Amino acid sequence: MGRFINPFSDFGFKFLFGREVSKELLIEFLNDLFDGEHVIKDLQFLNNEQLPDYPEGRGIIYDIYCQTAAGEYIIVEMQGHTHVNFKERSLYYMSRGFITQGSKGTDWNFAIKAVYGVFLMNFIFAGNQKLRIDVILADRDTGELFCDKFRQIFIALPLFDKNEDECLTDFERWLYVLKNMETLKRMPFKARKAVFEKLEEIADVGALSPEEREKYDQSVKVYRDYLVTMEGAEQQGLRKGLEEGLAKGLAKGLAKGHAEGLAKGLAKGLAEGRAEGRAEGCAEGELKAKMESAGNLKRLGVEISTIVQATGLSPEEIENL
């Protein structure tokens, strides 16, 4: 167990940013996120549990739901692992922020306040390579802002790869701390920004009460169990994709009847399998699958140069199999 609270756990993130005692942390974080576009002077926490409008409906439990002194609504979510239809889920969360502003009667004229959604993600959208995605309502052709009442900001934390010395802005410093908090031995940036000193105090696992510690430990266990489960599923998915690709490649290559055809067939088949498996796989699983495939080809008597072309492994790696 690390010195500081793991913010990817459900209890941890709400404990750090979702309480009155830690309101200063949330205000500073949001102001650094908006970087002068909006300045939040104060905010109040709202009920984060939104009940459905009818008995069979689905309610919402936000991580953090608050309203600024200017009347804007802000939803802050930490998603510690990948989630099916997360984009659609975020839209649903945003829509509830608008719907709850409605007033009964015919006098209400739809004078709604802006709703902002800040979604911190410990995963990457398929095909995305941007650390930060800002979603607004704008004209498709001109890019001109259509309405300033809706904004979503997605932060893909796995794409943040700066070390402590490379962080140039306060928001980058926040991202560094959030991504690495559980493994930090000390809280960095305290000399640059006083709020990190307060964060060090609040995030100290040793300062938790026995009841808080029990809830935190359970929350971390749920988070880690999920990661282990997903890692196994990803490796299995990648292996299956590569094996299917290898089988396709062998069939295509052997049908051509010569080494060049075999190499091309294998390359194409492996590419198809790799594309299928990468969505669920990881680098470790991919390397293991390559080694297994190369070993099988070697036992079949396929030339080393052909195996190199098909798998991407070096001749030395293949010779040692």
C-alpha positions as CSV (number, residue, x, y, z in Angstrom):
1,M,0.0,0.0,0.0
2,G,1.4,3.4,-1.0
3,R,1.8,6.5,1.1
4,F,-0.9,8.4,-0.8
5,I,-4.4,7.6,-1.8
6,N,-5.0,5.9,-5.1
7,P,-7.3,8.4,-7.0
8,F,-8.4,5.8,-9.5
9,S,-10.3,4.0,-6.8
10,D,-13.9,5.1,-6.4
11,F,-13.6,6.0,-2.7
12,G,-10.2,7.6,-3.2
13,F,-11.2,10.2,-5.9
14,K,-14.3,11.3,-4.0
15,F,-12.4,11.5,-0.8
16,L,-9.8,13.7,-2.4
17,F,-12.0,16.1,-4.3
18,G,-15.6,15.5,-3.4
19,R,-15.8,16.8,0.2
20,E,-16.3,20.2,1.7
21,V,-12.9,20.0,3.5
22,S,-11.2,19.4,0.1
23,K,-13.2,22.0,-1.9
24,E,-10.2,24.1,-2.3
25,L,-8.4,21.3,-4.2
26,L,-11.3,20.9,-6.6
27,I,-11.5,24.7,-7.3
28,E,-7.8,24.9,-8.0
29,F,-7.8,21.8,-10.2
30,L,-10.7,23.1,-12.3
31,N,-9.2,26.6,-12.6
32,D,-6.0,25.1,-13.8
33,L,-7.9,22.9,-16.2
34,F,-9.8,26.0,-17.7
35,D,-6.6,28.1,-17.6
36,G,-8.3,31.5,-17.5
37,E,-11.3,30.7,-19.7
38,H,-13.4,30.4,-16.6
39,V,-12.5,31.4,-13.1
40,I,-14.3,29.6,-10.3
41,K,-14.3,31.6,-7.1
42,D,-16.5,29.2,-5.1
43,L,-18.7,26.2,-5.6
44,Q,-21.2,24.1,-3.7
45,F,-21.5,20.3,-3.8
46,L,-24.8,19.0,-5.0
47,N,-26.5,15.7,-4.4
48,N,-24.5,13.3,-6.6
49,E,-27.3,10.8,-6.7
50,Q,-29.9,11.6,-9.3
51,L,-33.0,9.4,-9.0
52,P,-34.9,8.4,-12.2
53,D,-38.0,10.3,-13.2
54,Y,-40.1,7.1,-13.3
55,P,-39.9,3.8,-11.3
56,E,-38.4,1.7,-14.1
57,G,-35.8,4.4,-15.1
58,R,-32.1,4.4,-14.4
59,G,-30.6,6.8,-11.9
60,I,-27.2,8.3,-11.9
61,I,-24.5,8.5,-9.3
62,Y,-21.9,11.1,-10.2
63,D,-18.5,11.1,-8.7
64,I,-18.8,14.8,-8.1
65,Y,-21.7,17.1,-9.0
66,C,-21.3,20.8,-8.1
67,Q,-22.4,24.3,-9.0
68,T,-20.2,27.3,-9.2
69,A,-21.0,30.7,-7.7
70,A,-21.9,31.9,-11.2
71,G,-24.6,29.1,-11.5
72,E,-22.7,26.8,-13.8
73,Y,-23.0,23.0,-13.2
74,I,-19.9,20.9,-13.3
75,I,-19.8,17.1,-13.4
76,V,-16.4,15.5,-12.6
77,E,-15.8,11.8,-13.2
78,M,-12.8,9.6,-12.7
79,Q,-13.1,6.5,-14.8
80,G,-10.4,4.1,-13.5
81,H,-10.9,1.5,-16.3
82,T,-12.4,1.1,-19.7
83,H,-16.2,1.2,-19.9
84,V,-18.5,0.1,-22.7
85,N,-20.2,3.1,-24.4
86,F,-18.4,5.6,-22.2
87,K,-19.0,8.4,-24.7
88,E,-22.7,7.7,-24.7
89,R,-22.7,7.4,-21.0
90,S,-21.1,10.8,-20.6
91,L,-23.7,12.3,-22.9
92,Y,-26.4,10.8,-20.7
93,Y,-24.8,12.3,-17.6
94,M,-24.7,15.7,-19.3
95,S,-28.3,15.5,-20.3
96,R,-29.4,14.9,-16.8
97,G,-27.6,18.1,-15.8
98,F,-29.8,20.0,-18.2
99,I,-33.1,18.2,-17.5
100,T,-32.9,18.8,-13.7
101,Q,-32.8,22.5,-14.3
102,G,-36.4,22.5,-15.8
103,S,-39.2,24.2,-13.8
104,K,-42.8,23.2,-13.8
105,G,-45.3,25.5,-15.4
106,T,-45.5,27.4,-18.7
107,D,-43.6,30.5,-17.4
108,W,-40.2,28.8,-17.6
109,N,-38.5,29.9,-20.8
110,F,-35.6,27.4,-21.0
111,A,-33.1,29.8,-19.4
112,I,-30.6,27.1,-18.6
113,K,-27.1,27.4,-17.1
114,A,-24.0,25.9,-18.7
115,V,-23.2,22.3,-17.9
116,Y,-19.5,21.2,-18.0
117,G,-18.4,17.6,-17.9
118,V,-14.8,16.8,-16.9
119,F,-14.0,13.1,-17.5
120,L,-10.6,11.8,-16.3
121,M,-9.9,8.4,-17.9
122,N,-7.4,5.8,-17.0
123,F,-7.8,4.3,-20.5
124,I,-7.8,5.5,-24.2
125,F,-10.6,5.7,-26.6
126,A,-10.0,3.4,-29.6
127,G,-8.0,5.3,-32.2
128,N,-7.4,8.3,-30.1
129,Q,-3.9,9.7,-29.5
130,K,-4.9,13.1,-27.9
131,L,-4.3,13.7,-24.2
132,R,-7.2,16.1,-24.1
133,I,-10.4,16.2,-26.1
134,D,-12.6,19.2,-25.8
135,V,-16.2,18.7,-27.1
136,I,-18.4,21.7,-27.8
137,L,-21.5,22.6,-29.8
138,A,-20.3,24.2,-33.0
139,D,-21.1,24.6,-36.7
140,R,-19.8,21.6,-38.6
141,D,-18.5,23.6,-41.6
142,T,-17.2,26.8,-40.0
143,G,-16.3,25.6,-36.5
144,E,-18.1,28.6,-35.1
145,L,-19.5,28.1,-31.6
146,F,-23.2,27.4,-31.7
147,C,-24.0,27.4,-28.0
148,D,-21.8,27.9,-25.0
149,K,-24.0,25.9,-22.5
150,F,-22.5,22.5,-23.3
151,R,-18.8,21.4,-22.9
152,Q,-17.1,18.1,-22.3
153,I,-13.5,17.7,-21.5
154,F,-11.9,14.2,-21.7
155,I,-8.4,13.6,-20.3
156,A,-6.7,10.3,-21.3
157,L,-4.2,9.9,-18.4
158,P,-2.3,7.0,-20.1
159,L,-1.2,9.5,-22.8
160,F,0.4,11.8,-20.3
161,D,4.1,10.8,-20.2
162,K,5.9,13.7,-18.7
163,N,8.2,13.3,-15.7
164,E,8.2,15.7,-12.8
165,D,10.8,18.1,-14.2
166,E,9.1,18.3,-17.6
167,C,5.8,19.6,-16.2
168,L,5.6,23.3,-17.2
169,T,2.0,24.2,-16.3
170,D,0.0,23.8,-13.1
171,F,-2.4,21.5,-14.9
172,E,0.4,19.3,-16.1
173,R,1.5,19.1,-12.5
174,W,-2.0,18.0,-11.5
175,L,-1.9,15.2,-14.1
176,Y,1.5,14.1,-13.0
177,V,0.4,13.8,-9.4
178,L,-2.9,12.1,-10.2
179,K,-1.3,9.5,-12.5
180,N,1.6,8.7,-10.1
181,M,0.1,9.5,-6.7
182,E,-0.1,5.9,-5.3
183,T,3.6,5.4,-6.0
184,L,4.9,8.8,-4.8
185,K,7.1,8.9,-1.8
186,R,6.7,12.6,-1.4
187,M,4.3,15.2,-2.8
188,P,6.0,17.2,-5.5
189,F,5.4,20.9,-6.5
190,K,4.7,22.1,-3.0
191,A,7.1,25.0,-3.4
192,R,5.4,26.0,-6.6
193,K,1.8,25.8,-5.5
194,A,0.5,25.8,-2.0
195,V,-2.5,23.6,-2.8
196,F,-0.2,20.6,-3.2
197,E,0.8,20.9,0.4
198,K,-2.9,20.6,1.3
199,L,-3.2,17.7,-1.1
200,E,-0.4,15.9,0.7
201,E,-2.2,16.3,4.0
202,I,-5.6,15.0,2.7
203,A,-4.1,12.2,0.5
204,D,-2.1,10.7,3.3
205,V,-3.3,7.1,3.8
206,G,-2.0,7.1,7.4
207,A,-4.3,9.9,8.3
208,L,-7.5,8.0,7.5
209,S,-9.8,6.9,10.3
210,P,-10.3,3.2,10.8
211,E,-13.6,3.4,9.1
212,E,-12.2,5.4,6.2
213,R,-9.3,3.0,5.8
214,E,-11.6,0.0,5.6
215,K,-13.7,1.7,2.9
216,Y,-10.5,2.7,1.0
217,D,-8.9,-0.7,1.2
218,Q,-12.1,-2.3,-0.1
219,S,-12.3,0.2,-3.0
220,V,-8.7,-0.4,-4.0
221,K,-9.2,-4.1,-3.9
222,V,-12.2,-3.8,-6.3
223,Y,-10.1,-1.6,-8.6
224,R,-7.1,-3.9,-8.7
225,D,-9.2,-7.1,-9.1
226,Y,-10.8,-5.5,-12.1
227,L,-7.4,-4.6,-13.6
228,V,-6.1,-8.2,-13.1
229,T,-9.3,-9.6,-14.8
230,M,-9.0,-7.2,-17.7
231,E,-5.3,-7.9,-18.2
232,G,-6.0,-11.6,-18.5
233,A,-8.9,-11.0,-20.9
234,E,-6.7,-8.7,-23.0
235,Q,-3.9,-11.2,-23.3
236,Q,-6.3,-14.0,-24.1
237,G,-8.0,-11.8,-26.8
238,L,-4.6,-10.8,-28.3
239,R,-3.4,-14.4,-28.4
240,K,-6.6,-15.5,-30.1
241,G,-6.3,-12.8,-32.7
242,L,-2.7,-13.7,-33.5
243,E,-3.4,-17.4,-33.7
244,E,-6.3,-16.8,-36.1
245,G,-4.1,-14.5,-38.1
246,L,-1.3,-17.0,-38.2
247,A,-3.7,-19.7,-39.4
248,K,-5.0,-17.4,-42.2
249,G,-1.5,-16.5,-43.2
250,L,-0.3,-20.1,-43.3
251,A,-3.3,-21.1,-45.4
252,K,-2.7,-18.3,-47.9
253,G,1.0,-18.7,-48.0
254,L,0.9,-22.5,-48.5
255,A,-1.7,-22.2,-51.2
256,K,0.8,-20.1,-53.2
257,G,3.3,-22.8,-52.8
258,H,6.6,-20.9,-52.3
259,A,8.4,-19.0,-49.6
260,E,7.6,-15.5,-50.9
261,G,3.9,-16.4,-50.9
262,L,4.1,-17.9,-47.5
263,A,5.8,-14.8,-46.1
264,K,3.2,-12.5,-47.7
265,G,0.4,-14.6,-46.5
266,L,1.7,-14.8,-43.0
267,A,2.3,-11.1,-42.9
268,K,-1.2,-10.4,-44.0
269,G,-2.7,-12.9,-41.7
270,L,-0.7,-11.7,-38.7
271,A,-1.6,-8.1,-39.5
272,E,-5.3,-9.0,-39.5
273,G,-5.0,-11.0,-36.3
274,R,-2.8,-8.3,-34.6
275,A,-5.4,-5.6,-35.5
276,E,-8.1,-7.8,-34.0
277,G,-6.2,-8.7,-30.9
278,R,-4.6,-5.3,-30.2
279,A,-8.0,-3.9,-29.1
280,E,-8.0,-6.4,-26.3
281,G,-4.3,-7.1,-25.9
282,C,-1.1,-5.7,-24.5
283,A,2.6,-5.6,-25.5
284,E,3.6,-8.5,-23.2
285,G,0.9,-10.8,-24.6
286,E,1.8,-9.8,-28.2
287,L,5.5,-10.7,-27.7
288,K,4.6,-14.0,-26.1
289,A,2.2,-14.8,-29.0
290,K,4.9,-13.9,-31.5
291,M,7.4,-16.2,-29.8
292,E,5.0,-19.1,-29.8
293,S,4.1,-18.5,-33.5
294,A,7.8,-18.3,-34.4
295,G,8.5,-21.5,-32.5
296,N,5.7,-23.3,-34.4
297,L,7.0,-22.1,-37.8
298,K,10.5,-23.1,-36.9
299,R,9.4,-26.7,-36.0
300,L,7.6,-26.8,-39.4
301,G,10.9,-26.1,-41.1
302,V,10.1,-22.7,-42.4
303,E,13.3,-20.6,-43.1
304,I,14.5,-18.1,-40.5
305,S,14.3,-15.2,-43.0
306,T,10.6,-16.0,-43.7
307,I,9.8,-16.2,-40.0
308,V,11.6,-12.9,-39.4
309,Q,9.4,-11.3,-42.1
310,A,6.2,-12.8,-40.8
311,T,6.7,-12.1,-37.0
312,G,9.0,-9.2,-36.8
313,L,11.3,-11.0,-34.4
314,S,15.1,-10.9,-34.8
315,P,17.0,-13.9,-36.2
316,E,18.8,-14.2,-32.8
317,E,15.4,-14.4,-31.0
318,I,14.2,-17.1,-33.4
319,E,17.5,-19.1,-33.2
320,N,17.2,-19.2,-29.4
321,L,13.7,-20.7,-29.5
